Amino acid sequence: MEIESEIAKRSLVPPRLIEVMEEVFHVVLGIFLFGIAVTALIYSVIRVFTTTPFFPTGMIQSINDILFIIIILEILRTVIARYTDGVFQLQNFLIIGIIAAVRHILTVGAYMTLGSGKSREEFDRAVIELAISSGIVVALVLAIFLAKAADSLATKAVAQKS
């Protein structure tokens, strides 16, 4: 308490004003992200019905668009969690990374399957991209596991102290 009052005395801007500005900023960001998600959904629905041929090009674009919208919604969830809890949650960012990497894997894999007549260099590059994205997914899943294990250990340690 003493430190907070000392900081408040030295600050040109009252700390409460900064908190209110931050809260307003988070609300504006949340609304903006929601608007982006709705716009992306509308665009995706329009694109589904206008892409020819629907199979397979339209389907691949639809899956890609859906995963993009899910990423936006996960970012929105992270902003909301930051606004309500006051902290950024590591797990949400890891999930966003996994979804993005899986999206990339599906897109590259689909275009590799559909694209006939690819050069050896293009094929090798696509295989390398798939391997790197797969490694990223494994690393992020491991990071989620480790974060949950660390959280569980911390909870047990606090419970034992009580």
Secondary structure as the mmCIF struct_conf table of DSSP 4:
data_model
#
loop_
_struct_conf.conf_type_id
_struct_conf.id
_struct_conf.beg_label_comp_id
_struct_conf.beg_label_asym_id
_struct_conf.beg_label_seq_id
_struct_conf.end_label_comp_id
_struct_conf.end_label_asym_id
_struct_conf.end_label_seq_id
HELX_RH_AL_P HELX_RH_AL_P1 GLU A 2 ARG A 10
BEND BEND1 LEU A 12 VAL A 13
HELX_RH_AL_P HELX_RH_AL_P2 PRO A 15 THR A 50
BEND BEND2 THR A 52 PRO A 53
HELX_RH_PI_P HELX_RH_PI_P1 PHE A 54 GLY A 58
HELX_RH_AL_P HELX_RH_AL_P3 MET A 59 ASP A 85
BEND BEND3 GLY A 86 VAL A 87
HELX_RH_AL_P HELX_RH_AL_P4 LEU A 90 LEU A 114
BEND BEND4 GLY A 117 GLY A 117
HELX_RH_AL_P HELX_RH_AL_P5 ARG A 120 LYS A 161
#
